[in-house]
Amino acid sequence: MFVYFCEKDSNTGNMIVVTGAAGFIGSCMVSKLNNKGFRDIILVDDFSKTEKHPNIAHKSFLEKVERTVFFPWLYKHQKDVEFIFHLGARTDTTEFNREIFDELNLNYSKDIWKACCELEIPLVYASSAATYGDGSLGYSDQNSSLSFQLLPLNPYGISKNEFDKWALLQQLTPPHWHGLKFFNVFGPNEYHKGRMASVVFHAFNQADRRAGGQGSGVVRLFRSHNPAYRDGEQSRDFIYVKDVTDVLYFLMNHPSDSGIYNLGTGKARSFLDLVHAVFSALDITPSIEFIDTPADIRDKYQYFTEADMAKLRSIGYEKPFYSLESGIEEYVQGYLIDRSNF
């Protein structure tokens, strides 16, 4: 068993578990918890992926536990665990091996759910807007039966929707639980995601032609292959990761209204809007060219997403979301330009 320890805080309290803790959203959630004074945090991930190590280099936590041995650890320390954020997943939308997603996104999540039921631990888990497929059935989270009608466009989306459906059918549940359909999240600590990093991250790297920058000053966007959308007018609900962690923290302290919720801003914005915001944050003149969407994802491409956020608002979440421009400005100027860690 590989369990890594850091020095224990003298005022230990109940532990909070974050799976996917070295990843993008998981590591940002650890920062959020640290900022709220939490130190007894258990980081669960595949720590052999060294490219993610900077994400947790400056975090305060109690232990690192390898994903493969998390359940023996959990049953050993069950009395000390207060809450689980299950944010770990395989998120590559270009991966088409269903077995990988069944193992990491579906079956592992079922095991976490069952453990939370047995041990009476509250749970928040990550779902995805990819469950909505082409959007023909809308983006409402108000009716849970919609999950059983959705047709996701790729194995990643299918795996997330299969778990949502499974969770909704369970008679035994954690004391309180929330599944969150993340829309297009961007922000610090996503550098390791490669092709799956946000368009904001890629646009910055293409546009950045300062000394030391690798960009050409020209941002490339996918050409539209749908006659209903002009080039660059494909639209998504882009949400800054700080908004995501704010909602996660709110739900940890909201022990009621269990269910599946959207997590976007509620306002779709175009890729052209996004790129212009990146150029503005860099204070350079926009230059954009269009390229064909890769053939391997062309028929699985979402042209429009927009979260219906009424359900989350109805349970008391009132904080306004970052605008696309303000989120990008903070991300670019406060993180990407100087590469500081979030």
C-alpha positions as CSV (number, residue, x, y, z in Angstrom):
1,M,0.0,0.0,0.0
2,F,1.4,3.4,-1.0
3,V,0.2,6.1,1.4
4,Y,2.2,9.3,1.7
5,F,2.1,11.5,4.8
6,C,2.7,15.1,5.5
7,E,3.1,16.6,8.9
8,K,-0.2,16.4,10.8
9,D,-1.7,19.7,12.0
10,S,-1.8,19.9,15.8
11,N,-5.5,20.8,15.7
12,T,-6.8,18.0,13.7
13,G,-10.5,17.8,13.0
14,N,-12.6,15.7,10.6
15,M,-11.0,14.9,7.3
16,I,-12.2,16.0,3.9
17,V,-11.4,13.7,1.0
18,V,-10.7,15.1,-2.5
19,T,-10.4,12.6,-5.3
20,G,-8.6,13.8,-8.5
21,A,-6.8,16.1,-6.1
22,A,-3.7,16.6,-8.3
23,G,-5.8,17.4,-11.3
24,F,-7.3,20.7,-12.5
25,I,-10.5,21.2,-10.5
26,G,-9.5,18.9,-7.6
27,S,-6.3,20.9,-6.9
28,C,-8.3,24.2,-7.1
29,M,-10.7,22.8,-4.6
30,V,-7.9,22.0,-2.3
31,S,-6.8,25.6,-2.5
32,K,-10.4,26.7,-1.7
33,L,-10.4,24.5,1.4
34,N,-7.0,25.8,2.5
35,N,-8.3,29.3,2.1
36,K,-11.2,28.4,4.3
37,G,-8.8,27.1,7.0
38,F,-9.0,23.4,6.3
39,R,-5.7,21.4,6.6
40,D,-6.9,17.9,7.3
41,I,-7.4,17.1,3.6
42,I,-6.9,13.7,2.1
43,L,-5.6,13.9,-1.5
44,V,-6.6,10.9,-3.7
45,D,-5.1,10.5,-7.2
46,D,-2.7,8.6,-9.3
47,F,0.4,10.3,-8.1
48,S,2.7,8.6,-10.6
49,K,1.7,11.3,-13.1
50,T,4.5,13.6,-12.3
51,E,3.3,16.4,-14.6
52,K,0.5,17.1,-12.1
53,H,2.8,17.4,-9.1
54,P,3.1,21.3,-9.3
55,N,-0.6,21.5,-8.7
56,I,-0.2,20.3,-5.1
57,A,3.3,21.5,-4.4
58,H,2.2,24.4,-2.2
59,K,-1.0,23.0,-0.7
60,S,-1.6,22.1,2.9
61,F,-3.0,18.6,3.5
62,L,-2.8,15.6,5.8
63,E,-2.1,12.7,3.5
64,K,-1.8,11.6,-0.2
65,V,-3.5,8.3,-0.9
66,E,-3.0,6.4,-4.2
67,R,-6.3,6.0,-6.0
68,T,-5.9,2.2,-6.2
69,V,-5.7,1.8,-2.4
70,F,-8.2,4.4,-1.4
71,F,-11.0,2.1,-0.3
72,P,-8.9,0.1,2.2
73,W,-7.7,3.5,3.5
74,L,-11.2,4.8,3.8
75,Y,-12.5,1.8,5.8
76,K,-9.6,2.1,8.1
77,H,-10.2,5.8,8.7
78,Q,-13.9,6.0,8.3
79,K,-14.7,7.6,11.6
80,D,-12.4,10.5,10.8
81,V,-13.8,11.3,7.3
82,E,-16.4,14.1,7.3
83,F,-17.0,14.6,3.5
84,I,-15.9,13.4,0.1
85,F,-15.5,15.5,-3.1
86,H,-15.3,12.9,-5.9
87,L,-13.7,15.0,-8.7
88,G,-11.4,12.4,-10.2
89,A,-12.2,11.0,-13.6
90,R,-10.9,10.2,-17.0
91,T,-12.0,13.3,-19.0
92,D,-10.6,12.8,-22.5
93,T,-13.4,13.2,-24.9
94,T,-11.3,11.9,-27.8
95,E,-10.8,8.5,-26.0
96,F,-13.2,5.9,-27.4
97,N,-12.2,2.9,-25.3
98,R,-15.4,2.3,-23.2
99,E,-13.6,-0.1,-20.8
100,I,-11.4,2.8,-19.6
101,F,-14.4,4.9,-18.8
102,D,-16.3,2.0,-17.3
103,E,-13.4,1.4,-14.9
104,L,-12.5,4.9,-13.9
105,N,-15.7,6.9,-14.3
106,L,-18.5,4.5,-13.7
107,N,-17.5,1.6,-11.5
108,Y,-15.1,3.5,-9.3
109,S,-17.8,6.1,-8.8
110,K,-20.3,3.4,-7.8
111,D,-17.8,2.1,-5.3
112,I,-17.4,5.6,-3.8
113,W,-21.2,6.0,-3.6
114,K,-21.7,2.6,-1.9
115,A,-18.9,3.4,0.6
116,C,-20.5,6.8,1.4
117,C,-23.9,5.0,2.0
118,E,-22.4,2.4,4.2
119,L,-20.2,4.8,6.2
120,E,-22.8,7.7,6.2
121,I,-20.4,10.2,4.5
122,P,-21.9,13.1,2.5
123,L,-20.8,13.2,-1.2
124,V,-20.4,15.7,-4.0
125,Y,-19.4,14.2,-7.3
126,A,-18.5,15.6,-10.8
127,S,-20.8,14.9,-13.7
128,S,-20.6,16.8,-17.0
129,A,-22.5,18.8,-19.5
130,A,-21.2,16.2,-22.0
131,T,-24.2,14.1,-20.8
132,Y,-26.5,16.5,-22.8
133,G,-25.2,15.3,-26.1
134,D,-26.1,17.6,-29.0
135,G,-28.4,19.6,-26.8
136,S,-31.5,18.7,-28.7
137,L,-33.3,17.9,-25.4
138,G,-32.2,21.1,-23.8
139,Y,-29.9,21.8,-20.8
140,S,-32.4,21.6,-17.9
141,D,-31.6,19.8,-14.7
142,Q,-35.1,20.3,-13.3
143,N,-36.4,16.9,-14.3
144,S,-34.3,14.0,-13.3
145,S,-36.0,11.7,-15.7
146,L,-34.3,13.6,-18.6
147,S,-31.1,11.7,-17.7
148,F,-32.7,8.5,-19.0
149,Q,-33.4,10.2,-22.4
150,L,-30.1,11.9,-23.1
151,L,-27.8,10.6,-25.8
152,P,-24.2,11.7,-25.1
153,L,-21.9,12.0,-28.1
154,N,-18.8,10.2,-26.8
155,P,-17.8,7.5,-24.3
156,Y,-16.8,10.1,-21.7
157,G,-20.3,11.7,-21.8
158,I,-21.9,8.2,-21.8
159,S,-19.9,7.2,-18.7
160,K,-21.0,10.3,-16.8
161,N,-24.6,9.9,-17.8
162,E,-24.6,6.2,-16.9
163,F,-23.5,7.0,-13.4
164,D,-26.0,9.8,-13.0
165,K,-28.8,7.4,-14.1
166,W,-27.5,4.7,-11.7
167,A,-27.4,7.2,-8.8
168,L,-30.9,8.4,-9.4
169,L,-32.2,4.8,-9.2
170,Q,-30.5,4.0,-5.8
171,Q,-32.7,3.6,-2.8
172,L,-29.7,3.7,-0.5
173,T,-27.9,7.1,-0.7
174,P,-25.3,9.1,1.2
175,P,-26.7,11.3,4.0
176,H,-26.8,14.1,1.4
177,W,-25.3,14.1,-2.1
178,H,-25.0,16.4,-5.1
179,G,-23.9,15.6,-8.6
180,L,-22.7,18.5,-10.7
181,K,-22.9,18.7,-14.4
182,F,-19.8,20.9,-15.1
183,F,-20.0,22.9,-18.2
184,N,-16.8,24.4,-19.9
185,V,-14.5,25.0,-16.9
186,F,-11.3,27.1,-17.4
187,G,-8.7,28.4,-15.0
188,P,-5.4,27.7,-13.2
189,N,-3.8,24.2,-12.9
190,E,-5.0,22.8,-16.2
191,Y,-1.6,23.0,-18.0
192,H,-1.2,19.2,-17.8
193,K,-4.3,18.4,-19.7
194,G,-2.8,18.8,-23.1
195,R,-5.4,18.7,-25.9
196,M,-8.2,18.6,-23.3
197,A,-7.1,21.9,-21.7
198,S,-9.6,24.8,-22.1
199,V,-9.8,27.0,-25.2
200,V,-8.7,29.8,-23.0
201,F,-5.4,28.1,-22.2
202,H,-4.7,27.2,-25.8
203,A,-5.7,30.7,-27.1
204,F,-3.3,32.3,-24.6
205,N,-0.4,30.0,-25.7
206,Q,-1.1,30.9,-29.4
207,A,-1.5,34.6,-28.8
208,D,1.3,35.1,-26.3
209,R,4.2,36.6,-28.3
210,R,5.9,38.4,-25.4
211,A,9.6,37.7,-24.6
212,G,9.6,34.1,-23.6
213,G,6.2,33.4,-25.0
214,Q,5.7,30.6,-27.5
215,G,2.8,32.0,-29.5
216,S,2.7,33.5,-33.0
217,G,0.2,36.1,-32.1
218,V,-2.5,34.3,-34.1
219,V,-5.2,32.2,-32.5
220,R,-6.7,29.3,-34.5
221,L,-10.3,28.3,-34.0
222,F,-12.3,25.5,-35.4
223,R,-14.2,26.3,-38.6
224,S,-18.0,25.6,-38.3
225,H,-19.2,22.5,-40.1
226,N,-22.7,23.2,-39.2
227,P,-24.6,25.7,-41.5
228,A,-26.5,27.0,-38.6
229,Y,-23.4,28.5,-37.1
230,R,-20.8,30.9,-38.6
231,D,-17.1,30.3,-38.0
232,G,-16.3,31.2,-34.4
233,E,-19.9,31.6,-33.4
234,Q,-20.0,28.1,-31.9
235,S,-21.0,28.9,-28.3
236,R,-20.5,27.2,-24.9
237,D,-21.2,28.0,-21.3
238,F,-17.7,28.9,-20.0
239,I,-17.3,29.0,-16.3
240,Y,-14.2,30.1,-14.3
241,V,-12.9,27.4,-11.9
242,K,-13.2,29.8,-8.9
243,D,-17.0,29.8,-9.4
244,V,-16.9,26.0,-9.5
245,T,-15.0,25.7,-6.2
246,D,-17.4,28.3,-4.6
247,V,-20.4,26.1,-5.5
248,L,-18.6,22.9,-4.3
249,Y,-17.9,24.6,-1.0
250,F,-21.5,25.9,-0.7
251,L,-22.8,22.3,-1.2
252,M,-20.5,20.9,1.4
253,N,-22.3,23.2,3.9
254,H,-25.8,22.6,2.4
255,P,-27.0,19.3,3.9
256,S,-30.3,19.1,2.0
257,D,-31.8,19.2,-1.5
258,S,-29.8,16.2,-2.8
259,G,-29.8,15.7,-6.5
260,I,-28.1,16.5,-9.8
261,Y,-27.4,20.1,-10.7
262,N,-26.0,22.1,-13.6
263,L,-22.9,24.1,-13.0
264,G,-22.3,26.8,-15.6
265,T,-22.9,30.5,-15.7
266,G,-26.3,30.2,-17.4
267,K,-25.0,32.3,-20.4
268,A,-23.6,30.9,-23.6
269,R,-20.7,32.9,-25.2
270,S,-19.0,32.4,-28.5
271,F,-15.5,31.3,-29.1
272,L,-14.9,34.6,-30.8
273,D,-15.9,36.4,-27.6
274,L,-13.5,34.2,-25.7
275,V,-10.6,34.8,-28.0
276,H,-11.2,38.6,-28.1
277,A,-11.1,38.5,-24.2
278,V,-7.8,36.7,-24.3
279,F,-6.3,39.3,-26.7
280,S,-7.7,42.1,-24.5
281,A,-6.1,40.6,-21.4
282,L,-2.8,40.5,-23.2
283,D,-3.4,44.0,-24.6
284,I,-2.6,43.0,-28.2
285,T,-4.6,43.3,-31.4
286,P,-6.7,40.2,-32.2
287,S,-5.6,38.0,-35.1
288,I,-7.7,34.9,-35.7
289,E,-7.7,32.2,-38.4
290,F,-10.0,29.2,-38.8
291,I,-9.0,25.6,-39.3
292,D,-11.1,22.4,-39.9
293,T,-12.4,20.6,-36.9
294,P,-10.4,17.4,-36.5
295,A,-12.2,14.5,-38.3
296,D,-12.1,12.3,-35.2
297,I,-14.3,14.7,-33.2
298,R,-16.3,16.5,-36.0
299,D,-19.5,14.4,-35.7
300,K,-19.3,14.5,-31.8
301,Y,-18.9,18.2,-31.6
302,Q,-21.2,20.4,-29.4
303,Y,-22.1,23.7,-31.1
304,F,-24.1,25.2,-28.3
305,T,-24.3,24.6,-24.5
306,E,-26.0,26.8,-21.9
307,A,-26.8,25.7,-18.4
308,D,-30.2,26.3,-16.9
309,M,-29.1,27.5,-13.4
310,A,-32.5,28.0,-11.8
311,K,-32.3,24.8,-9.8
312,L,-29.0,25.8,-8.0
313,R,-30.3,29.3,-7.4
314,S,-33.5,27.9,-6.0
315,I,-31.7,26.2,-3.1
316,G,-30.0,29.3,-2.0
317,Y,-26.8,29.9,-4.0
318,E,-26.8,33.6,-4.7
319,K,-23.3,34.5,-5.5
320,P,-22.9,36.0,-9.0
321,F,-20.6,34.2,-11.5
322,Y,-17.6,35.7,-13.1
323,S,-18.2,37.1,-16.6
324,L,-16.2,35.5,-19.4
325,E,-14.1,38.6,-19.7
326,S,-13.4,39.0,-15.9
327,G,-12.6,35.4,-15.5
328,I,-10.2,35.4,-18.5
329,E,-8.5,38.6,-17.4
330,E,-7.8,37.2,-13.9
331,Y,-6.6,33.9,-15.3
332,V,-4.3,35.4,-17.9
333,Q,-2.9,38.3,-15.9
334,G,-2.9,36.6,-12.5
335,Y,-1.7,33.1,-13.5
336,L,-0.7,32.4,-17.1
337,I,1.6,35.4,-17.6
338,D,3.8,34.7,-14.6
339,R,3.0,30.9,-14.3
340,S,2.4,31.2,-10.6
341,N,0.5,28.3,-8.9
342,F,-3.1,28.7,-7.9
